[in-house]
Each structure stands twice: as structure tokens, then as C-alpha cells.
Amino acid sequence: RAQAGASLTTAAGEYVSAGACSDANGHFQTIGVPPSNYDVVFDDQPGPYVEQWYSGETTQASANAVTVTLGSVTANTNAAMIRGGTISGTVTDIASHAALPNICAYVYTADSNQSYAGQGCTDATGQYTSSGLATGNYNVEFGDTSGGGYLSEWWNTKPDYASANRISVTLGATPAAITAALQPGGNIPGTVTHPVAAPSAAVVGPGPSPTGTTSPPLCT
């Protein structure tokens, strides 16, 4: 499998800067690895393959450790990648129904970990796909990365993670389209001037962040 990444992690979960990507023949090799025991994770960031730990495990806790010694080659640390499930759909303007490009659908596991699982951003037709997902339940947040001023929302027109409708993904199956119709946000116009210097950037805030704390000013 070309361009799948192999990363090394200590038992404490610390990544080691000695990873490698597979070539067109699926071969990879890490170099300059300090002697120790490592867990190896294989990750296909763009998809469509599911992340896995050596050898054939789904979590680091169940991974088989790989031992590295100075002057030796640790051979046959192989992986057979599994094609994952997908979440896809179309994002439009809630009023005009026009397709919205550059809206990203962020996928998180619908469990106590709430882990980031992937994302897909819309093209010119408003369509997105997030692939390489393991079987399970997920929540999806839609966010505007284009600067168009659209408000973020969770599926299905929900304001936050806790209230979002869960999406079930199964390997080899295609779920129903997960669509969104986004609402443009409001605007605060105005001009900020200085008696001597040139006009400075407008500052809106500070205000409450999603976690309830106070966010820093947007411009400093």
C-alpha cells in the first residue's frame, strides 16, 4: 500500500521522530531509531484504510511491541491494511440551497474519549467524504474554513457534541448521506481609529470559549 505512514510510539504514548511512509510497493523503513521497545501504528491519513497497530490490533493497549537494538534490523514489521467505512454528504446554504465549498466535516468518535477520527472538506459542488473509519458510532461537526461567516453546527442541526445525532459506520457499508444546511452568522461593522497612528485592527471579545473560559483577544 503506497503512502501509508508507520509511526513509532513509546509505551507512555510519546511519538518518536523516526517514522516512515511506504513507497509505491508498500515498503517502508525507519532509520536512526534509539534502542528500546516500541509500538508501531500504521495510518493512512487521507483514507480509505483504517488505522491499525502492529500486529493487526486496533489500540495501542493491545499492540505487540517491536524491539529495536543497535546495529540490527528488525524485519517483518508488516501490516495488511483494511479498507474502512465512510461518511459523506453535501453542505448547502440554508436559505438559497446553494452548494458551499470549503466547509469541513470533522469526525469524532461517539464515546467517552471523543477522539478525532478524520475529516473531509467540501468541493465546489458542496460534497465531502471522510474515509478510513473503523466500525463504530461517530459525531460530525461542520465548520466554515472559507471565511464565509457560516455558523458551525453538529449533525443533525445540533449546537454541540452532546446533542449531536450519532452516525453508525460499518466496514463495507455506505451510510445514508450526512448533509448539512448552514446558517450565515451576523456581522458587527464599525471603524477603529487612533488620534495619531493609522487605523488599527478591530477587536471583538474577549468572550466565552466553548469550554466556558475567557478567550484571548482576536488581535494583539
The 8 nearest C-alpha neighbors of each residue, nearest first, counted from 0:
[[1, 25, 3, 24, 2, 21, 23, 22],
 [2, 0, 23, 25, 22, 21, 3, 24],
 [3, 1, 21, 20, 22, 4, 0, 43],
 [2, 4, 43, 21, 20, 42, 1, 0],
 [3, 5, 20, 42, 41, 19, 43, 2],
 [4, 6, 41, 19, 18, 40, 20, 39],
 [7, 5, 18, 40, 39, 4, 41, 8],
 [8, 6, 39, 15, 38, 14, 37, 18],
 [9, 7, 14, 38, 13, 37, 12, 15],
 [10, 8, 37, 11, 13, 12, 38, 14],
 [9, 11, 12, 8, 37, 38, 13, 36],
 [12, 10, 9, 13, 8, 14, 37, 38],
 [11, 13, 9, 10, 8, 14, 59, 38],
 [14, 12, 9, 8, 11, 15, 10, 7],
 [13, 15, 8, 7, 12, 9, 16, 6],
 [14, 16, 7, 17, 8, 13, 18, 9],
 [17, 15, 18, 14, 7, 6, 32, 31],
 [16, 18, 15, 29, 32, 30, 31, 19],
 [17, 19, 6, 5, 29, 16, 7, 20],
 [18, 20, 5, 29, 4, 27, 28, 21],
 [21, 19, 4, 2, 3, 27, 5, 22],
 [20, 22, 27, 2, 25, 26, 1, 3],
 [21, 23, 1, 25, 24, 26, 2, 27],
 [24, 22, 1, 25, 21, 0, 2, 26],
 [25, 23, 22, 26, 1, 0, 21, 27],
 [24, 26, 0, 21, 1, 22, 23, 27],
 [27, 25, 21, 22, 24, 28, 23, 1],
 [26, 28, 21, 20, 19, 22, 25, 29],
 [29, 27, 19, 30, 26, 21, 20, 18],
 [28, 30, 19, 18, 17, 27, 31, 32],
 [31, 29, 32, 17, 28, 18, 19, 33],
 [30, 32, 33, 17, 29, 16, 34, 69],
 [31, 33, 30, 17, 34, 29, 67, 15],
 [34, 32, 35, 31, 67, 69, 68, 17],
 [35, 33, 68, 67, 69, 32, 36, 66],
 [36, 34, 67, 66, 33, 37, 68, 65],
 [35, 37, 66, 65, 64, 67, 9, 38],
 [38, 36, 65, 9, 64, 8, 7, 39],
 [37, 39, 64, 8, 7, 65, 9, 62],
 [40, 38, 7, 53, 6, 52, 8, 37],
 [39, 41, 52, 6, 5, 51, 53, 42],
 [42, 40, 5, 51, 4, 50, 52, 6],
 [41, 43, 50, 4, 3, 44, 40, 5],
 [42, 44, 3, 46, 48, 45, 4, 50],
 [43, 45, 46, 42, 3, 117, 4, 131],
 [46, 44, 43, 47, 130, 131, 129, 48],
 [47, 45, 131, 48, 130, 43, 44, 49],
 [46, 48, 131, 130, 82, 83, 45, 49],
 [49, 47, 82, 131, 46, 83, 81, 43],
 [50, 48, 131, 83, 132, 81, 133, 82],
 [51, 49, 42, 41, 43, 48, 52, 40],
 [50, 52, 57, 41, 56, 40, 55, 49],
 [53, 51, 40, 56, 62, 39, 54, 57],
 [54, 52, 55, 62, 39, 63, 56, 40],
 [53, 55, 56, 52, 63, 62, 78, 77],
 [54, 56, 53, 52, 51, 78, 57, 79],
 [57, 55, 52, 62, 54, 51, 58, 53],
 [56, 58, 51, 52, 55, 59, 61, 50],
 [59, 57, 60, 61, 56, 52, 62, 51],
 [58, 60, 62, 61, 52, 38, 57, 56],
 [59, 61, 58, 62, 57, 10, 63, 56],
 [60, 62, 59, 58, 56, 63, 57, 52],
 [63, 61, 59, 53, 52, 56, 60, 64],
 [64, 62, 53, 54, 65, 38, 61, 52],
 [63, 65, 38, 37, 36, 62, 66, 39],
 [66, 64, 37, 36, 38, 67, 63, 39],
 [67, 65, 36, 35, 37, 64, 68, 73],
 [66, 68, 34, 35, 36, 73, 65, 69],
 [69, 67, 34, 71, 70, 66, 35, 33],
 [70, 68, 71, 34, 67, 33, 32, 72],
 [69, 71, 68, 72, 67, 34, 73, 31],
 [72, 70, 69, 68, 73, 67, 74, 34],
 [71, 73, 74, 70, 67, 68, 69, 75],
 [74, 72, 67, 71, 75, 76, 66, 65],
 [73, 75, 76, 72, 77, 71, 28, 65],
 [76, 74, 77, 73, 78, 72, 65, 54],
 [77, 75, 74, 78, 73, 53, 54, 65],
 [76, 78, 75, 79, 54, 53, 74, 26],
 [77, 79, 80, 54, 55, 53, 76, 41],
 [80, 78, 81, 77, 55, 0, 54, 51],
 [79, 81, 78, 48, 82, 49, 51, 0],
 [82, 80, 48, 49, 83, 79, 50, 47],
 [81, 83, 48, 47, 49, 131, 80, 84],
 [84, 82, 131, 132, 49, 48, 170, 133],
 [83, 85, 170, 132, 131, 169, 130, 168],
 [86, 84, 130, 129, 132, 87, 131, 173],
 [85, 87, 129, 128, 130, 174, 177, 88],
 [88, 86, 128, 127, 176, 177, 129, 85],
 [87, 89, 176, 177, 178, 126, 127, 128],
 [88, 90, 126, 178, 125, 127, 179, 91],
 [89, 91, 179, 125, 178, 180, 99, 98],
 [92, 90, 98, 180, 99, 96, 97, 93],
 [93, 91, 96, 181, 180, 97, 94, 95],
 [92, 94, 180, 181, 182, 96, 95, 91],
 [95, 93, 92, 96, 182, 97, 180, 181],
 [94, 96, 97, 92, 93, 91, 98, 180],
 [97, 95, 92, 91, 93, 94, 98, 180],
 [98, 96, 91, 95, 92, 99, 93, 94],
 [97, 99, 91, 125, 124, 90, 96, 92],
 [98, 100, 125, 91, 90, 97, 92, 102],
 [101, 99, 123, 122, 121, 125, 102, 98],
 [102, 100, 121, 145, 144, 120, 103, 122],
 [101, 103, 143, 121, 120, 100, 142, 144],
 [104, 102, 120, 142, 119, 141, 105, 101],
 [103, 105, 141, 119, 118, 140, 120, 139],
 [106, 104, 118, 140, 139, 103, 117, 141],
 [105, 107, 139, 117, 116, 118, 138, 115],
 [108, 106, 115, 116, 114, 138, 137, 113],
 [107, 109, 137, 113, 114, 110, 136, 138],
 [110, 108, 137, 136, 138, 113, 107, 165],
 [111, 109, 112, 113, 108, 136, 114, 137],
 [110, 112, 113, 109, 108, 114, 107, 161],
 [111, 113, 114, 110, 108, 109, 107, 115],
 [114, 112, 108, 110, 111, 107, 109, 115],
 [115, 113, 108, 112, 107, 116, 110, 109],
 [114, 116, 107, 117, 106, 108, 113, 105],
 [117, 115, 107, 106, 114, 108, 132, 118],
 [118, 116, 106, 115, 105, 129, 119, 107],
 [117, 119, 105, 129, 104, 106, 103, 120],
 [118, 120, 129, 128, 127, 104, 103, 121],
 [121, 119, 103, 127, 102, 101, 104, 122],
 [120, 122, 127, 126, 125, 100, 101, 102],
 [121, 123, 100, 125, 124, 126, 101, 127],
 [122, 124, 100, 125, 121, 99, 98, 126],
 [125, 123, 122, 98, 126, 100, 99, 121],
 [126, 124, 98, 99, 121, 100, 90, 89],
 [125, 127, 89, 121, 124, 122, 88, 90],
 [126, 128, 121, 120, 119, 87, 88, 89],
 [129, 127, 87, 119, 86, 130, 85, 88],
 [128, 130, 119, 118, 86, 85, 87, 117],
 [131, 129, 85, 47, 46, 132, 84, 128],
 [130, 132, 47, 83, 48, 46, 49, 84],
 [133, 131, 83, 84, 130, 49, 85, 134],
 [132, 134, 83, 49, 135, 84, 131, 170],
 [135, 133, 169, 168, 170, 132, 84, 136],
 [136, 134, 168, 167, 133, 169, 137, 108],
 [135, 137, 167, 109, 166, 165, 168, 108],
 [138, 136, 108, 109, 166, 107, 165, 167],
 [137, 139, 165, 107, 109, 106, 166, 108],
 [140, 138, 106, 105, 153, 154, 104, 107],
 [139, 141, 153, 105, 104, 152, 154, 142],
 [142, 140, 104, 152, 151, 103, 153, 105],
 [141, 143, 151, 103, 102, 144, 140, 104],
 [142, 144, 102, 145, 149, 103, 146, 101],
 [145, 143, 146, 101, 102, 142, 103, 147],
 [146, 144, 147, 101, 143, 102, 100, 148],
 [145, 147, 148, 144, 143, 149, 101, 102],
 [146, 148, 145, 149, 143, 144, 183, 184],
 [147, 149, 146, 184, 183, 150, 143, 185],
 [150, 148, 183, 184, 182, 147, 143, 181],
 [149, 151, 184, 182, 183, 148, 181, 152],
 [152, 150, 142, 141, 149, 143, 153, 140],
 [151, 153, 158, 141, 140, 157, 156, 150],
 [154, 152, 140, 157, 163, 139, 156, 158],
 [155, 153, 156, 163, 139, 157, 164, 140],
 [154, 156, 157, 164, 153, 163, 179, 152],
 [157, 155, 154, 153, 152, 158, 179, 163],
 [156, 158, 153, 163, 155, 154, 159, 152],
 [159, 157, 152, 153, 156, 162, 160, 163],
 [160, 158, 161, 162, 157, 153, 163, 152],
 [159, 161, 163, 162, 153, 138, 158, 140],
 [162, 160, 159, 163, 158, 164, 157, 138],
 [161, 163, 160, 159, 157, 164, 158, 153],
 [164, 162, 160, 157, 154, 153, 161, 155],
 [165, 163, 155, 154, 166, 162, 138, 157],
 [164, 166, 138, 137, 136, 163, 167, 109],
 [165, 167, 137, 136, 138, 168, 164, 139],
 [166, 168, 136, 135, 137, 165, 169, 174],
 [169, 167, 134, 135, 84, 136, 166, 174],
 [170, 168, 134, 172, 84, 171, 135, 167],
 [171, 169, 84, 83, 172, 134, 133, 168],
 [170, 172, 84, 169, 173, 83, 82, 85],
 [173, 171, 169, 170, 174, 84, 168, 85],
 [172, 174, 85, 175, 171, 84, 86, 169],
 [175, 173, 176, 172, 168, 86, 167, 85],
 [174, 176, 177, 173, 87, 88, 86, 178],
 [177, 175, 88, 87, 178, 174, 86, 89],
 [176, 178, 88, 87, 175, 86, 179, 89],
 [179, 177, 88, 89, 90, 176, 180, 87],
 [178, 180, 90, 181, 91, 89, 177, 154],
 [181, 179, 93, 91, 92, 90, 182, 178],
 [182, 180, 93, 92, 179, 149, 91, 150],
 [181, 183, 93, 149, 150, 184, 92, 180],
 [184, 182, 149, 148, 150, 181, 185, 147],
 [183, 185, 149, 150, 148, 182, 186, 147],
 [184, 186, 183, 187, 148, 149, 150, 182],
 [187, 185, 188, 184, 148, 183, 189, 149],
 [186, 188, 189, 185, 203, 201, 184, 190],
 [189, 187, 186, 190, 201, 185, 191, 203],
 [188, 190, 187, 191, 201, 186, 192, 202],
 [189, 191, 192, 188, 201, 198, 200, 199],
 [190, 192, 198, 201, 199, 189, 200, 193],
 [193, 191, 198, 199, 190, 194, 197, 196],
 [192, 194, 196, 195, 198, 197, 191, 199],
 [193, 195, 196, 192, 197, 198, 191, 199],
 [196, 194, 193, 197, 192, 198, 199, 191],
 [197, 195, 193, 194, 198, 192, 199, 191],
 [196, 198, 199, 193, 195, 192, 194, 191],
 [199, 197, 192, 193, 191, 196, 200, 190],
 [200, 198, 191, 197, 192, 201, 193, 196],
 [199, 201, 202, 218, 198, 191, 219, 190],
 [202, 200, 191, 199, 203, 218, 190, 189],
 [201, 203, 218, 217, 204, 216, 200, 205],
 [204, 202, 205, 201, 217, 216, 206, 218],
 [205, 203, 206, 216, 202, 217, 215, 214],
 [204, 206, 216, 214, 215, 213, 203, 207],
 [205, 207, 204, 213, 214, 208, 215, 203],
 [206, 208, 213, 211, 212, 214, 209, 205],
 [207, 209, 211, 210, 212, 214, 213, 206],
 [210, 208, 211, 207, 212, 214, 159, 213],
 [211, 209, 208, 212, 207, 213, 214, 206],
 [210, 212, 208, 207, 209, 213, 214, 206],
 [213, 211, 208, 207, 210, 214, 209, 206],
 [214, 212, 207, 206, 208, 205, 215, 211],
 [213, 215, 205, 208, 206, 207, 212, 216],
 [216, 214, 205, 217, 213, 204, 206, 218],
 [217, 215, 205, 218, 204, 202, 219, 214],
 [216, 218, 202, 215, 219, 203, 204, 205],
 [219, 217, 216, 202, 200, 201, 203, 215],
 [218, 216, 217, 202, 200, 215, 201, 199]]
